[in-house]
């Protein structure tokens, strides 16, 4: 299986798709239907009619993994970079035409170490 990151901004009815694999991949219809249904449920809970369908935006400028095994670490790194940026300007950062180089090994090792420390801490 392959990891991707979906960022759901329910109030804006917008979903962002970040994929670390090179190429122009799209969200499968089943995944899209699940998220669209969740946004409809959210709208009904806040008594808003909302759009006919949420807006889906693929952000192709994400760093791309060099082989087929790093996707989990790349997605974790995406999340880390997004939350550490106080401006939350990920849409602009990962826009088309601004594709970033693959993460350096140190950046991947950093999230590997953080993940390992977290797991070890909660296993005790």
C-alpha positions in Angstrom: 0.0 0.0 0.0 1.0 3.6 -0.5 0.7 6.6 1.8 -0.8 9.9 0.7 -1.9 12.9 2.7 -5.4 14.5 2.5 -5.9 17.8 4.2 -9.6 18.5 4.8 -10.7 22.1 5.4 -14.3 21.4 6.2 -15.3 25.0 6.6 -13.9 25.9 3.2 -15.2 22.6 1.7 -11.8 22.0 0.3 -9.6 18.9 0.3 -5.9 19.0 -0.6 -4.2 15.9 -2.0 -0.4 15.5 -1.4 1.4 12.5 -2.9 5.1 11.8 -2.5 5.2 9.5 -5.6 6.4 11.1 -8.8 3.9 11.5 -11.6 0.3 12.8 -11.8 -1.7 10.5 -9.5 -5.2 11.2 -8.5 -7.4 10.2 -5.5 -9.4 7.1 -6.1 -13.1 7.5 -6.3 -13.8 5.4 -3.2 -11.6 7.7 -1.1 -13.1 10.8 -2.6 -16.6 9.6 -1.9 -15.8 8.9 1.8 -14.3 12.4 2.3 -17.2 14.1 0.4 -19.7 12.2 2.6 -17.9 13.3 5.7 -18.0 17.0 4.6 -21.7 16.6 3.9 -22.3 15.2 7.4 -20.2 18.1 8.8 -22.4 20.6 6.9 -25.6 19.0 8.2 -24.3 19.2 11.8 -23.6 22.9 11.5 -26.9 23.5 9.5 -25.2 24.7 6.3 -26.3 23.7 2.8 -22.8 23.9 1.4 -21.6 23.3 -2.2 -22.8 20.5 -4.4 -19.4 18.9 -4.1 -16.2 19.8 -2.2 -13.3 21.3 -4.1 -10.4 18.9 -4.5 -6.9 20.4 -5.1 -3.9 18.3 -6.0 -0.7 19.9 -4.8 2.0 18.5 -7.2 4.9 20.5 -5.8 5.6 18.2 -2.9 9.0 16.7 -2.5 9.0 13.3 -4.3 10.3 10.1 -2.8 13.3 8.6 -4.6 12.1 5.0 -4.5 9.0 3.0 -3.6 9.6 2.6 0.2 9.7 6.1 1.7 6.1 7.2 1.4 5.2 6.9 5.0 8.2 8.9 6.1 7.5 11.5 3.4 3.8 11.9 4.5 4.9 12.3 8.1 7.4 14.9 7.0 4.7 16.7 5.1 2.6 16.8 8.2 5.5 18.0 10.3 6.5 20.7 7.9 2.9 22.0 7.6 2.2 22.2 11.3 5.6 23.8 12.1 4.8 26.6 9.6 2.8 29.2 11.6 1.4 30.7 8.3 0.0 27.4 7.2 0.9 28.4 3.6 1.2 24.8 2.4 -1.0 25.4 -0.6 1.3 28.1 -2.0 4.4 26.1 -1.0 3.4 23.0 -2.8 1.7 24.6 -5.8 2.2 23.4 -9.4 5.5 24.4 -10.9 7.2 24.7 -7.5 8.2 21.0 -7.2 10.8 20.6 -4.4 13.7 18.3 -4.5 13.4 15.0 -2.5 14.0 15.5 1.2 17.6 15.1 2.3 18.3 11.9 4.2 18.7 13.9 7.4 15.1 15.1 7.1 13.8 11.6 6.8 16.0 10.3 9.6 14.7 13.1 11.8 11.1 11.9 11.5 12.2 8.2 11.8 13.9 9.1 15.1 10.9 11.1 16.4 8.5 8.2 15.5 10.8 5.6 17.2 11.1 7.7 20.3 7.3 8.2 20.4 6.6 4.5 20.0 9.2 3.5 22.6 7.8 6.0 25.1 4.3 4.5 24.7 5.4 0.9 24.9 6.7 1.2 28.5 
